[in-house]
C-alpha cells in the first residue's frame, strides 16, 4: 500500500544529528543496519530519563521492526551498527547477551558505558514505557490543531474531558465529518459525538447515504453547516 503522506498541521519530530547525514549515511550500505540505527534514535527520543539507552529486548519486542528486518536480521543489523561505532553496546555485570544495553555514540552515551564498565552506575529500575512502531494515532489536541486551529487553555480542558468520554475512533471520525462539511467548529464536533452517544453509532460508515447527508445538512446539525 502506498504511503498516504504526512498529515497537515504540527507533527511530532525526531531529532537526528546532522553528522549522521554527512558522515554515516554515505557509508551505511546495509538496510538492516540503517533501520536499527534510526529505530534506536527514535526510541531513545521517546524516553524521559536523562541517560537514555535501548535494550536488546526492546529491539526484539517490536514485531513490526522484526518483520522489516527478516529472520535473523536483528542480530546482524545490530552487530553492523556496533562495529561501525554508531551504537555502543555494553553488558552490565552478570547479564546475558540478550540483556545488552545500546547507547548512541555521543558524549553522554560514552560516559554512561564507561560508568557501567567501571561498576559505578546501572540503568536498572529506571521507568521504561512501552514503545513500539504501532501506527501513531493523533490525540485530540493534534486533531484540533490540525483541523480547527490553535489551542487555548479553556478548549484544552474541554478536549481532555472529551478524550476521556468518547472512543478515539469516534473523535477521529467526528473531526473528519467536520472537515468534509467545512464546519471547523468544536461545538459541531461535540454535537456529533453527543448524538452518537445518545442514539448509538453503527460500526458501518453511513456518511455517504442520502439519509445521512440530510441529517447533517437539514437536521440537528444544520445550524453549523454553511450552505
PyMOL commands that place a pseudoatom at each C-alpha (Angstrom):
pseudoatom trace, name=CA, resn=UNK, resi=1, chain=A, elem=C, hetatm=0, pos=[0.000, 0.000, 0.000]
pseudoatom trace, name=CA, resn=UNK, resi=2, chain=A, elem=C, hetatm=0, pos=[1.481, 3.395, -0.974]
pseudoatom trace, name=CA, resn=UNK, resi=3, chain=A, elem=C, hetatm=0, pos=[2.373, 5.839, 1.787]
pseudoatom trace, name=CA, resn=UNK, resi=4, chain=A, elem=C, hetatm=0, pos=[-0.543, 8.237, 2.257]
pseudoatom trace, name=CA, resn=UNK, resi=5, chain=A, elem=C, hetatm=0, pos=[1.726, 11.157, 3.076]
pseudoatom trace, name=CA, resn=UNK, resi=6, chain=A, elem=C, hetatm=0, pos=[2.378, 13.186, 6.190]
pseudoatom trace, name=CA, resn=UNK, resi=7, chain=A, elem=C, hetatm=0, pos=[-0.722, 14.869, 7.619]
pseudoatom trace, name=CA, resn=UNK, resi=8, chain=A, elem=C, hetatm=0, pos=[-1.166, 18.612, 7.743]
pseudoatom trace, name=CA, resn=UNK, resi=9, chain=A, elem=C, hetatm=0, pos=[-0.517, 20.554, 10.917]
pseudoatom trace, name=CA, resn=UNK, resi=10, chain=A, elem=C, hetatm=0, pos=[2.007, 20.066, 13.672]
pseudoatom trace, name=CA, resn=UNK, resi=11, chain=A, elem=C, hetatm=0, pos=[3.789, 16.718, 13.695]
pseudoatom trace, name=CA, resn=UNK, resi=12, chain=A, elem=C, hetatm=0, pos=[5.953, 15.116, 16.337]
pseudoatom trace, name=CA, resn=UNK, resi=13, chain=A, elem=C, hetatm=0, pos=[9.540, 15.203, 15.107]
pseudoatom trace, name=CA, resn=UNK, resi=14, chain=A, elem=C, hetatm=0, pos=[12.535, 13.037, 15.974]
pseudoatom trace, name=CA, resn=UNK, resi=15, chain=A, elem=C, hetatm=0, pos=[15.829, 14.974, 16.086]
pseudoatom trace, name=CA, resn=UNK, resi=16, chain=A, elem=C, hetatm=0, pos=[18.751, 13.378, 14.249]
pseudoatom trace, name=CA, resn=UNK, resi=17, chain=A, elem=C, hetatm=0, pos=[22.282, 14.838, 14.481]
pseudoatom trace, name=CA, resn=UNK, resi=18, chain=A, elem=C, hetatm=0, pos=[23.383, 16.478, 11.223]
pseudoatom trace, name=CA, resn=UNK, resi=19, chain=A, elem=C, hetatm=0, pos=[26.603, 14.460, 11.411]
pseudoatom trace, name=CA, resn=UNK, resi=20, chain=A, elem=C, hetatm=0, pos=[24.531, 11.336, 10.764]
pseudoatom trace, name=CA, resn=UNK, resi=21, chain=A, elem=C, hetatm=0, pos=[23.763, 12.582, 7.257]
pseudoatom trace, name=CA, resn=UNK, resi=22, chain=A, elem=C, hetatm=0, pos=[27.234, 13.933, 6.466]
pseudoatom trace, name=CA, resn=UNK, resi=23, chain=A, elem=C, hetatm=0, pos=[29.367, 11.080, 7.829]
pseudoatom trace, name=CA, resn=UNK, resi=24, chain=A, elem=C, hetatm=0, pos=[27.281, 7.967, 8.454]
pseudoatom trace, name=CA, resn=UNK, resi=25, chain=A, elem=C, hetatm=0, pos=[24.588, 7.866, 5.793]
pseudoatom trace, name=CA, resn=UNK, resi=26, chain=A, elem=C, hetatm=0, pos=[27.030, 7.791, 2.839]
pseudoatom trace, name=CA, resn=UNK, resi=27, chain=A, elem=C, hetatm=0, pos=[28.880, 4.865, 4.456]
pseudoatom trace, name=CA, resn=UNK, resi=28, chain=A, elem=C, hetatm=0, pos=[25.976, 2.657, 5.530]
pseudoatom trace, name=CA, resn=UNK, resi=29, chain=A, elem=C, hetatm=0, pos=[25.390, 0.059, 2.829]
pseudoatom trace, name=CA, resn=UNK, resi=30, chain=A, elem=C, hetatm=0, pos=[23.091, -2.325, 4.706]
pseudoatom trace, name=CA, resn=UNK, resi=31, chain=A, elem=C, hetatm=0, pos=[19.372, -1.645, 5.048]
pseudoatom trace, name=CA, resn=UNK, resi=32, chain=A, elem=C, hetatm=0, pos=[19.020, -3.526, 8.322]
pseudoatom trace, name=CA, resn=UNK, resi=33, chain=A, elem=C, hetatm=0, pos=[21.824, -1.530, 9.898]
pseudoatom trace, name=CA, resn=UNK, resi=34, chain=A, elem=C, hetatm=0, pos=[20.191, 1.709, 8.827]
pseudoatom trace, name=CA, resn=UNK, resi=35, chain=A, elem=C, hetatm=0, pos=[16.855, 0.570, 10.259]
pseudoatom trace, name=CA, resn=UNK, resi=36, chain=A, elem=C, hetatm=0, pos=[18.169, -0.317, 13.714]
pseudoatom trace, name=CA, resn=UNK, resi=37, chain=A, elem=C, hetatm=0, pos=[20.137, 2.927, 13.981]
pseudoatom trace, name=CA, resn=UNK, resi=38, chain=A, elem=C, hetatm=0, pos=[17.116, 5.049, 13.095]
pseudoatom trace, name=CA, resn=UNK, resi=39, chain=A, elem=C, hetatm=0, pos=[14.916, 2.925, 15.349]
pseudoatom trace, name=CA, resn=UNK, resi=40, chain=A, elem=C, hetatm=0, pos=[17.306, 3.412, 18.279]
pseudoatom trace, name=CA, resn=UNK, resi=41, chain=A, elem=C, hetatm=0, pos=[17.356, 7.185, 17.771]
pseudoatom trace, name=CA, resn=UNK, resi=42, chain=A, elem=C, hetatm=0, pos=[13.552, 7.272, 17.534]
pseudoatom trace, name=CA, resn=UNK, resi=43, chain=A, elem=C, hetatm=0, pos=[13.117, 5.013, 20.571]
pseudoatom trace, name=CA, resn=UNK, resi=44, chain=A, elem=C, hetatm=0, pos=[15.502, 6.908, 22.828]
pseudoatom trace, name=CA, resn=UNK, resi=45, chain=A, elem=C, hetatm=0, pos=[13.925, 10.230, 21.882]
pseudoatom trace, name=CA, resn=UNK, resi=46, chain=A, elem=C, hetatm=0, pos=[10.707, 8.963, 23.469]
pseudoatom trace, name=CA, resn=UNK, resi=47, chain=A, elem=C, hetatm=0, pos=[12.335, 8.140, 26.788]
pseudoatom trace, name=CA, resn=UNK, resi=48, chain=A, elem=C, hetatm=0, pos=[12.202, 10.681, 29.589]
pseudoatom trace, name=CA, resn=UNK, resi=49, chain=A, elem=C, hetatm=0, pos=[15.234, 9.807, 31.710]
pseudoatom trace, name=CA, resn=UNK, resi=50, chain=A, elem=C, hetatm=0, pos=[18.396, 11.884, 31.469]
pseudoatom trace, name=CA, resn=UNK, resi=51, chain=A, elem=C, hetatm=0, pos=[20.597, 8.967, 30.336]
pseudoatom trace, name=CA, resn=UNK, resi=52, chain=A, elem=C, hetatm=0, pos=[18.853, 7.065, 27.575]
pseudoatom trace, name=CA, resn=UNK, resi=53, chain=A, elem=C, hetatm=0, pos=[19.535, 3.648, 26.154]
pseudoatom trace, name=CA, resn=UNK, resi=54, chain=A, elem=C, hetatm=0, pos=[17.697, 0.853, 24.394]
pseudoatom trace, name=CA, resn=UNK, resi=55, chain=A, elem=C, hetatm=0, pos=[17.964, -2.797, 25.374]
pseudoatom trace, name=CA, resn=UNK, resi=56, chain=A, elem=C, hetatm=0, pos=[18.234, -5.821, 23.150]
pseudoatom trace, name=CA, resn=UNK, resi=57, chain=A, elem=C, hetatm=0, pos=[14.831, -6.859, 24.498]
pseudoatom trace, name=CA, resn=UNK, resi=58, chain=A, elem=C, hetatm=0, pos=[13.352, -3.550, 23.302]
pseudoatom trace, name=CA, resn=UNK, resi=59, chain=A, elem=C, hetatm=0, pos=[14.501, -4.253, 19.756]
pseudoatom trace, name=CA, resn=UNK, resi=60, chain=A, elem=C, hetatm=0, pos=[13.314, -7.860, 19.916]
pseudoatom trace, name=CA, resn=UNK, resi=61, chain=A, elem=C, hetatm=0, pos=[9.880, -6.966, 21.303]
pseudoatom trace, name=CA, resn=UNK, resi=62, chain=A, elem=C, hetatm=0, pos=[8.862, -4.782, 18.364]
pseudoatom trace, name=CA, resn=UNK, resi=63, chain=A, elem=C, hetatm=0, pos=[7.165, -7.101, 15.887]
pseudoatom trace, name=CA, resn=UNK, resi=64, chain=A, elem=C, hetatm=0, pos=[6.955, -4.512, 13.115]
pseudoatom trace, name=CA, resn=UNK, resi=65, chain=A, elem=C, hetatm=0, pos=[10.683, -3.839, 13.338]
pseudoatom trace, name=CA, resn=UNK, resi=66, chain=A, elem=C, hetatm=0, pos=[11.493, -7.557, 13.277]
pseudoatom trace, name=CA, resn=UNK, resi=67, chain=A, elem=C, hetatm=0, pos=[9.194, -8.120, 10.308]
pseudoatom trace, name=CA, resn=UNK, resi=68, chain=A, elem=C, hetatm=0, pos=[11.052, -5.430, 8.385]
pseudoatom trace, name=CA, resn=UNK, resi=69, chain=A, elem=C, hetatm=0, pos=[14.435, -6.974, 9.215]
pseudoatom trace, name=CA, resn=UNK, resi=70, chain=A, elem=C, hetatm=0, pos=[13.544, -10.555, 8.318]
pseudoatom trace, name=CA, resn=UNK, resi=71, chain=A, elem=C, hetatm=0, pos=[14.592, -13.810, 10.024]
pseudoatom trace, name=CA, resn=UNK, resi=72, chain=A, elem=C, hetatm=0, pos=[17.851, -13.391, 11.921]
pseudoatom trace, name=CA, resn=UNK, resi=73, chain=A, elem=C, hetatm=0, pos=[18.145, -9.847, 10.692]
pseudoatom trace, name=CA, resn=UNK, resi=74, chain=A, elem=C, hetatm=0, pos=[18.186, -8.155, 14.087]
pseudoatom trace, name=CA, resn=UNK, resi=75, chain=A, elem=C, hetatm=0, pos=[21.430, -9.722, 15.332]
pseudoatom trace, name=CA, resn=UNK, resi=76, chain=A, elem=C, hetatm=0, pos=[23.241, -8.983, 12.074]
pseudoatom trace, name=CA, resn=UNK, resi=77, chain=A, elem=C, hetatm=0, pos=[21.968, -5.393, 11.891]
pseudoatom trace, name=CA, resn=UNK, resi=78, chain=A, elem=C, hetatm=0, pos=[22.914, -4.620, 15.493]
pseudoatom trace, name=CA, resn=UNK, resi=79, chain=A, elem=C, hetatm=0, pos=[26.380, -6.127, 15.036]
pseudoatom trace, name=CA, resn=UNK, resi=80, chain=A, elem=C, hetatm=0, pos=[26.951, -3.938, 11.988]
pseudoatom trace, name=CA, resn=UNK, resi=81, chain=A, elem=C, hetatm=0, pos=[25.819, -0.805, 13.868]
pseudoatom trace, name=CA, resn=UNK, resi=82, chain=A, elem=C, hetatm=0, pos=[28.147, -1.627, 16.768]
pseudoatom trace, name=CA, resn=UNK, resi=83, chain=A, elem=C, hetatm=0, pos=[31.104, -2.436, 14.521]
pseudoatom trace, name=CA, resn=UNK, resi=84, chain=A, elem=C, hetatm=0, pos=[30.645, 0.858, 12.695]
pseudoatom trace, name=CA, resn=UNK, resi=85, chain=A, elem=C, hetatm=0, pos=[30.612, 2.649, 16.037]
pseudoatom trace, name=CA, resn=UNK, resi=86, chain=A, elem=C, hetatm=0, pos=[27.188, 4.249, 15.676]
pseudoatom trace, name=CA, resn=UNK, resi=87, chain=A, elem=C, hetatm=0, pos=[25.782, 2.303, 18.630]
pseudoatom trace, name=CA, resn=UNK, resi=88, chain=A, elem=C, hetatm=0, pos=[27.687, 1.382, 21.774]
pseudoatom trace, name=CA, resn=UNK, resi=89, chain=A, elem=C, hetatm=0, pos=[26.902, -1.993, 23.322]
pseudoatom trace, name=CA, resn=UNK, resi=90, chain=A, elem=C, hetatm=0, pos=[27.564, -2.846, 26.950]
pseudoatom trace, name=CA, resn=UNK, resi=91, chain=A, elem=C, hetatm=0, pos=[26.677, -5.789, 29.159]
pseudoatom trace, name=CA, resn=UNK, resi=92, chain=A, elem=C, hetatm=0, pos=[26.068, -4.965, 32.833]
pseudoatom trace, name=CA, resn=UNK, resi=93, chain=A, elem=C, hetatm=0, pos=[27.865, -7.345, 35.163]
pseudoatom trace, name=CA, resn=UNK, resi=94, chain=A, elem=C, hetatm=0, pos=[26.145, -10.712, 35.317]
pseudoatom trace, name=CA, resn=UNK, resi=95, chain=A, elem=C, hetatm=0, pos=[23.960, -10.046, 32.270]
pseudoatom trace, name=CA, resn=UNK, resi=96, chain=A, elem=C, hetatm=0, pos=[23.480, -12.278, 29.243]
pseudoatom trace, name=CA, resn=UNK, resi=97, chain=A, elem=C, hetatm=0, pos=[23.808, -11.178, 25.621]
pseudoatom trace, name=CA, resn=UNK, resi=98, chain=A, elem=C, hetatm=0, pos=[20.033, -10.786, 25.397]
pseudoatom trace, name=CA, resn=UNK, resi=99, chain=A, elem=C, hetatm=0, pos=[20.236, -8.154, 28.158]
pseudoatom trace, name=CA, resn=UNK, resi=100, chain=A, elem=C, hetatm=0, pos=[22.739, -5.965, 26.329]
pseudoatom trace, name=CA, resn=UNK, resi=101, chain=A, elem=C, hetatm=0, pos=[22.282, -2.203, 26.510]
pseudoatom trace, name=CA, resn=UNK, resi=102, chain=A, elem=C, hetatm=0, pos=[22.767, 0.034, 23.477]
pseudoatom trace, name=CA, resn=UNK, resi=103, chain=A, elem=C, hetatm=0, pos=[23.673, 3.714, 23.644]
pseudoatom trace, name=CA, resn=UNK, resi=104, chain=A, elem=C, hetatm=0, pos=[24.072, 6.258, 20.877]
pseudoatom trace, name=CA, resn=UNK, resi=105, chain=A, elem=C, hetatm=0, pos=[27.778, 7.034, 20.399]
pseudoatom trace, name=CA, resn=UNK, resi=106, chain=A, elem=C, hetatm=0, pos=[27.506, 10.513, 21.871]
pseudoatom trace, name=CA, resn=UNK, resi=107, chain=A, elem=C, hetatm=0, pos=[29.411, 12.140, 24.721]
pseudoatom trace, name=CA, resn=UNK, resi=108, chain=A, elem=C, hetatm=0, pos=[26.669, 11.180, 27.162]
pseudoatom trace, name=CA, resn=UNK, resi=109, chain=A, elem=C, hetatm=0, pos=[26.423, 7.654, 25.754]
pseudoatom trace, name=CA, resn=UNK, resi=110, chain=A, elem=C, hetatm=0, pos=[30.172, 7.102, 26.027]
pseudoatom trace, name=CA, resn=UNK, resi=111, chain=A, elem=C, hetatm=0, pos=[30.190, 8.359, 29.619]
pseudoatom trace, name=CA, resn=UNK, resi=112, chain=A, elem=C, hetatm=0, pos=[27.318, 6.008, 30.516]
pseudoatom trace, name=CA, resn=UNK, resi=113, chain=A, elem=C, hetatm=0, pos=[29.083, 2.996, 29.015]
pseudoatom trace, name=CA, resn=UNK, resi=114, chain=A, elem=C, hetatm=0, pos=[32.289, 3.793, 30.897]
pseudoatom trace, name=CA, resn=UNK, resi=115, chain=A, elem=C, hetatm=0, pos=[30.372, 4.171, 34.160]
pseudoatom trace, name=CA, resn=UNK, resi=116, chain=A, elem=C, hetatm=0, pos=[28.700, 0.782, 33.645]
pseudoatom trace, name=CA, resn=UNK, resi=117, chain=A, elem=C, hetatm=0, pos=[32.005, -0.885, 32.809]
pseudoatom trace, name=CA, resn=UNK, resi=118, chain=A, elem=C, hetatm=0, pos=[33.564, 0.530, 35.993]
pseudoatom trace, name=CA, resn=UNK, resi=119, chain=A, elem=C, hetatm=0, pos=[30.586, -0.679, 38.025]
pseudoatom trace, name=CA, resn=UNK, resi=120, chain=A, elem=C, hetatm=0, pos=[29.717, 2.879, 39.059]
pseudoatom trace, name=CA, resn=UNK, resi=121, chain=A, elem=C, hetatm=0, pos=[26.239, 3.039, 37.550]
pseudoatom trace, name=CA, resn=UNK, resi=122, chain=A, elem=C, hetatm=0, pos=[23.482, 0.811, 36.213]
pseudoatom trace, name=CA, resn=UNK, resi=123, chain=A, elem=C, hetatm=0, pos=[20.244, 1.854, 34.492]
pseudoatom trace, name=CA, resn=UNK, resi=124, chain=A, elem=C, hetatm=0, pos=[18.213, -0.858, 36.232]
pseudoatom trace, name=CA, resn=UNK, resi=125, chain=A, elem=C, hetatm=0, pos=[14.992, 0.303, 37.825]
pseudoatom trace, name=CA, resn=UNK, resi=126, chain=A, elem=C, hetatm=0, pos=[14.509, 3.396, 35.669]
pseudoatom trace, name=CA, resn=UNK, resi=127, chain=A, elem=C, hetatm=0, pos=[10.994, 3.955, 34.259]
pseudoatom trace, name=CA, resn=UNK, resi=128, chain=A, elem=C, hetatm=0, pos=[10.729, 2.336, 30.845]
pseudoatom trace, name=CA, resn=UNK, resi=129, chain=A, elem=C, hetatm=0, pos=[7.476, 2.982, 28.962]
pseudoatom trace, name=CA, resn=UNK, resi=130, chain=A, elem=C, hetatm=0, pos=[6.206, 0.652, 26.266]
pseudoatom trace, name=CA, resn=UNK, resi=131, chain=A, elem=C, hetatm=0, pos=[7.335, 1.989, 22.911]
pseudoatom trace, name=CA, resn=UNK, resi=132, chain=A, elem=C, hetatm=0, pos=[6.741, 0.296, 19.578]
pseudoatom trace, name=CA, resn=UNK, resi=133, chain=A, elem=C, hetatm=0, pos=[6.194, 1.023, 15.906]
pseudoatom trace, name=CA, resn=UNK, resi=134, chain=A, elem=C, hetatm=0, pos=[2.434, 0.818, 16.119]
pseudoatom trace, name=CA, resn=UNK, resi=135, chain=A, elem=C, hetatm=0, pos=[0.721, 3.301, 13.857]
pseudoatom trace, name=CA, resn=UNK, resi=136, chain=A, elem=C, hetatm=0, pos=[0.652, 6.551, 15.808]
pseudoatom trace, name=CA, resn=UNK, resi=137, chain=A, elem=C, hetatm=0, pos=[-2.879, 7.785, 16.214]
pseudoatom trace, name=CA, resn=UNK, resi=138, chain=A, elem=C, hetatm=0, pos=[-3.326, 11.513, 16.665]
pseudoatom trace, name=CA, resn=UNK, resi=139, chain=A, elem=C, hetatm=0, pos=[-4.511, 12.568, 20.101]
pseudoatom trace, name=CA, resn=UNK, resi=140, chain=A, elem=C, hetatm=0, pos=[-7.361, 15.025, 20.390]
pseudoatom trace, name=CA, resn=UNK, resi=141, chain=A, elem=C, hetatm=0, pos=[-5.045, 18.035, 20.718]
pseudoatom trace, name=CA, resn=UNK, resi=142, chain=A, elem=C, hetatm=0, pos=[-3.354, 17.222, 17.415]
pseudoatom trace, name=CA, resn=UNK, resi=143, chain=A, elem=C, hetatm=0, pos=[-6.731, 16.640, 15.758]
pseudoatom trace, name=CA, resn=UNK, resi=144, chain=A, elem=C, hetatm=0, pos=[-7.903, 20.041, 16.968]
pseudoatom trace, name=CA, resn=UNK, resi=145, chain=A, elem=C, hetatm=0, pos=[-4.765, 21.913, 15.910]
pseudoatom trace, name=CA, resn=UNK, resi=146, chain=A, elem=C, hetatm=0, pos=[-4.633, 20.235, 12.510]
pseudoatom trace, name=CA, resn=UNK, resi=147, chain=A, elem=C, hetatm=0, pos=[-8.302, 20.716, 11.668]
pseudoatom trace, name=CA, resn=UNK, resi=148, chain=A, elem=C, hetatm=0, pos=[-9.611, 23.690, 13.647]
pseudoatom trace, name=CA, resn=UNK, resi=149, chain=A, elem=C, hetatm=0, pos=[-6.911, 25.982, 14.977]
pseudoatom trace, name=CA, resn=UNK, resi=150, chain=A, elem=C, hetatm=0, pos=[-4.597, 26.881, 17.873]
pseudoatom trace, name=CA, resn=UNK, resi=151, chain=A, elem=C, hetatm=0, pos=[-5.376, 25.540, 21.331]
pseudoatom trace, name=CA, resn=UNK, resi=152, chain=A, elem=C, hetatm=0, pos=[-6.418, 27.768, 24.213]
pseudoatom trace, name=CA, resn=UNK, resi=153, chain=A, elem=C, hetatm=0, pos=[-6.333, 26.753, 27.902]
pseudoatom trace, name=CA, resn=UNK, resi=154, chain=A, elem=C, hetatm=0, pos=[-10.126, 26.667, 28.013]
pseudoatom trace, name=CA, resn=UNK, resi=155, chain=A, elem=C, hetatm=0, pos=[-10.585, 24.475, 24.954]
pseudoatom trace, name=CA, resn=UNK, resi=156, chain=A, elem=C, hetatm=0, pos=[-7.703, 22.231, 26.053]
pseudoatom trace, name=CA, resn=UNK, resi=157, chain=A, elem=C, hetatm=0, pos=[-9.588, 21.367, 29.230]
pseudoatom trace, name=CA, resn=UNK, resi=158, chain=A, elem=C, hetatm=0, pos=[-12.745, 20.666, 27.236]
pseudoatom trace, name=CA, resn=UNK, resi=159, chain=A, elem=C, hetatm=0, pos=[-10.833, 18.429, 24.833]
pseudoatom trace, name=CA, resn=UNK, resi=160, chain=A, elem=C, hetatm=0, pos=[-9.324, 16.462, 27.702]
pseudoatom trace, name=CA, resn=UNK, resi=161, chain=A, elem=C, hetatm=0, pos=[-12.810, 15.731, 29.016]
pseudoatom trace, name=CA, resn=UNK, resi=162, chain=A, elem=C, hetatm=0, pos=[-13.959, 14.658, 25.553]
pseudoatom trace, name=CA, resn=UNK, resi=163, chain=A, elem=C, hetatm=0, pos=[-10.990, 12.324, 25.138]
pseudoatom trace, name=CA, resn=UNK, resi=164, chain=A, elem=C, hetatm=0, pos=[-11.964, 10.579, 28.375]
pseudoatom trace, name=CA, resn=UNK, resi=165, chain=A, elem=C, hetatm=0, pos=[-15.614, 10.354, 27.311]
pseudoatom trace, name=CA, resn=UNK, resi=166, chain=A, elem=C, hetatm=0, pos=[-15.517, 9.182, 23.685]
pseudoatom trace, name=CA, resn=UNK, resi=167, chain=A, elem=C, hetatm=0, pos=[-13.585, 6.433, 21.877]
pseudoatom trace, name=CA, resn=UNK, resi=168, chain=A, elem=C, hetatm=0, pos=[-10.628, 7.544, 19.769]
pseudoatom trace, name=CA, resn=UNK, resi=169, chain=A, elem=C, hetatm=0, pos=[-12.278, 6.239, 16.600]
pseudoatom trace, name=CA, resn=UNK, resi=170, chain=A, elem=C, hetatm=0, pos=[-15.333, 8.430, 17.262]
pseudoatom trace, name=CA, resn=UNK, resi=171, chain=A, elem=C, hetatm=0, pos=[-13.170, 11.512, 17.756]
pseudoatom trace, name=CA, resn=UNK, resi=172, chain=A, elem=C, hetatm=0, pos=[-11.281, 10.943, 14.533]
pseudoatom trace, name=CA, resn=UNK, resi=173, chain=A, elem=C, hetatm=0, pos=[-14.489, 10.326, 12.592]
pseudoatom trace, name=CA, resn=UNK, resi=174, chain=A, elem=C, hetatm=0, pos=[-16.253, 13.379, 14.025]
pseudoatom trace, name=CA, resn=UNK, resi=175, chain=A, elem=C, hetatm=0, pos=[-13.332, 15.628, 13.102]
pseudoatom trace, name=CA, resn=UNK, resi=176, chain=A, elem=C, hetatm=0, pos=[-13.309, 14.092, 9.631]
pseudoatom trace, name=CA, resn=UNK, resi=177, chain=A, elem=C, hetatm=0, pos=[-17.008, 14.853, 9.170]
pseudoatom trace, name=CA, resn=UNK, resi=178, chain=A, elem=C, hetatm=0, pos=[-16.469, 18.439, 10.307]
pseudoatom trace, name=CA, resn=UNK, resi=179, chain=A, elem=C, hetatm=0, pos=[-13.698, 18.907, 7.748]
pseudoatom trace, name=CA, resn=UNK, resi=180, chain=A, elem=C, hetatm=0, pos=[-15.742, 17.334, 4.938]
pseudoatom trace, name=CA, resn=UNK, resi=181, chain=A, elem=C, hetatm=0, pos=[-18.700, 19.576, 5.758]
pseudoatom trace, name=CA, resn=UNK, resi=182, chain=A, elem=C, hetatm=0, pos=[-16.385, 22.598, 6.123]
pseudoatom trace, name=CA, resn=UNK, resi=183, chain=A, elem=C, hetatm=0, pos=[-17.680, 23.235, 9.646]
pseudoatom trace, name=CA, resn=UNK, resi=184, chain=A, elem=C, hetatm=0, pos=[-14.457, 23.548, 11.574]
pseudoatom trace, name=CA, resn=UNK, resi=185, chain=A, elem=C, hetatm=0, pos=[-16.028, 24.233, 14.953]
pseudoatom trace, name=CA, resn=UNK, resi=186, chain=A, elem=C, hetatm=0, pos=[-15.685, 22.274, 18.165]
pseudoatom trace, name=CA, resn=UNK, resi=187, chain=A, elem=C, hetatm=0, pos=[-19.357, 22.675, 19.117]
pseudoatom trace, name=CA, resn=UNK, resi=188, chain=A, elem=C, hetatm=0, pos=[-20.318, 20.998, 15.824]
pseudoatom trace, name=CA, resn=UNK, resi=189, chain=A, elem=C, hetatm=0, pos=[-17.969, 18.093, 16.510]
pseudoatom trace, name=CA, resn=UNK, resi=190, chain=A, elem=C, hetatm=0, pos=[-19.253, 17.857, 20.067]
pseudoatom trace, name=CA, resn=UNK, resi=191, chain=A, elem=C, hetatm=0, pos=[-22.833, 17.732, 18.829]
pseudoatom trace, name=CA, resn=UNK, resi=192, chain=A, elem=C, hetatm=0, pos=[-21.973, 14.786, 16.579]
pseudoatom trace, name=CA, resn=UNK, resi=193, chain=A, elem=C, hetatm=0, pos=[-20.299, 12.944, 19.451]
pseudoatom trace, name=CA, resn=UNK, resi=194, chain=A, elem=C, hetatm=0, pos=[-23.213, 13.531, 21.807]
pseudoatom trace, name=CA, resn=UNK, resi=195, chain=A, elem=C, hetatm=0, pos=[-25.622, 12.312, 19.149]
pseudoatom trace, name=CA, resn=UNK, resi=196, chain=A, elem=C, hetatm=0, pos=[-23.664, 9.088, 18.718]
pseudoatom trace, name=CA, resn=UNK, resi=197, chain=A, elem=C, hetatm=0, pos=[-23.517, 8.619, 22.471]
pseudoatom trace, name=CA, resn=UNK, resi=198, chain=A, elem=C, hetatm=0, pos=[-27.264, 9.086, 22.909]
pseudoatom trace, name=CA, resn=UNK, resi=199, chain=A, elem=C, hetatm=0, pos=[-28.555, 7.370, 19.764]
pseudoatom trace, name=CA, resn=UNK, resi=200, chain=A, elem=C, hetatm=0, pos=[-25.835, 4.819, 19.129]
pseudoatom trace, name=CA, resn=UNK, resi=201, chain=A, elem=C, hetatm=0, pos=[-23.484, 4.607, 16.213]
pseudoatom trace, name=CA, resn=UNK, resi=202, chain=A, elem=C, hetatm=0, pos=[-23.327, 1.737, 13.747]
pseudoatom trace, name=CA, resn=UNK, resi=203, chain=A, elem=C, hetatm=0, pos=[-19.888, 0.304, 13.040]
pseudoatom trace, name=CA, resn=UNK, resi=204, chain=A, elem=C, hetatm=0, pos=[-20.561, 0.721, 9.326]
pseudoatom trace, name=CA, resn=UNK, resi=205, chain=A, elem=C, hetatm=0, pos=[-19.857, 4.034, 7.647]
pseudoatom trace, name=CA, resn=UNK, resi=206, chain=A, elem=C, hetatm=0, pos=[-23.161, 5.614, 6.625]
pseudoatom trace, name=CA, resn=UNK, resi=207, chain=A, elem=C, hetatm=0, pos=[-21.910, 9.112, 5.907]
pseudoatom trace, name=CA, resn=UNK, resi=208, chain=A, elem=C, hetatm=0, pos=[-22.403, 8.811, 2.158]
pseudoatom trace, name=CA, resn=UNK, resi=209, chain=A, elem=C, hetatm=0, pos=[-26.059, 7.793, 2.187]
pseudoatom trace, name=CA, resn=UNK, resi=210, chain=A, elem=C, hetatm=0, pos=[-28.760, 10.309, 1.216]
pseudoatom trace, name=CA, resn=UNK, resi=211, chain=A, elem=C, hetatm=0, pos=[-30.314, 9.978, 4.680]
pseudoatom trace, name=CA, resn=UNK, resi=212, chain=A, elem=C, hetatm=0, pos=[-27.037, 10.832, 6.341]
pseudoatom trace, name=CA, resn=UNK, resi=213, chain=A, elem=C, hetatm=0, pos=[-26.408, 13.842, 4.121]
pseudoatom trace, name=CA, resn=UNK, resi=214, chain=A, elem=C, hetatm=0, pos=[-29.836, 15.221, 5.046]
pseudoatom trace, name=CA, resn=UNK, resi=215, chain=A, elem=C, hetatm=0, pos=[-29.072, 14.654, 8.719]
pseudoatom trace, name=CA, resn=UNK, resi=216, chain=A, elem=C, hetatm=0, pos=[-26.024, 16.882, 8.562]
pseudoatom trace, name=CA, resn=UNK, resi=217, chain=A, elem=C, hetatm=0, pos=[-27.369, 19.475, 6.129]
pseudoatom trace, name=CA, resn=UNK, resi=218, chain=A, elem=C, hetatm=0, pos=[-31.008, 19.724, 7.219]
pseudoatom trace, name=CA, resn=UNK, resi=219, chain=A, elem=C, hetatm=0, pos=[-31.159, 18.045, 10.622]
pseudoatom trace, name=CA, resn=UNK, resi=220, chain=A, elem=C, hetatm=0, pos=[-29.964, 18.780, 14.115]
pseudoatom trace, name=CA, resn=UNK, resi=221, chain=A, elem=C, hetatm=0, pos=[-26.531, 19.989, 12.936]
pseudoatom trace, name=CA, resn=UNK, resi=222, chain=A, elem=C, hetatm=0, pos=[-27.828, 22.243, 10.171]
pseudoatom trace, name=CA, resn=UNK, resi=223, chain=A, elem=C, hetatm=0, pos=[-27.154, 25.383, 12.185]
pseudoatom trace, name=CA, resn=UNK, resi=224, chain=A, elem=C, hetatm=0, pos=[-23.450, 24.711, 11.973]
pseudoatom trace, name=CA, resn=UNK, resi=225, chain=A, elem=C, hetatm=0, pos=[-23.301, 24.000, 8.243]
pseudoatom trace, name=CA, resn=UNK, resi=226, chain=A, elem=C, hetatm=0, pos=[-22.546, 26.594, 5.584]
pseudoatom trace, name=CA, resn=UNK, resi=227, chain=A, elem=C, hetatm=0, pos=[-24.999, 26.261, 2.720]
for i in range(1, 227): cmd.bond("trace and resi %d" % i, "trace and resi %d" % (i + 1))
show_as sticks, trace
zoom trace
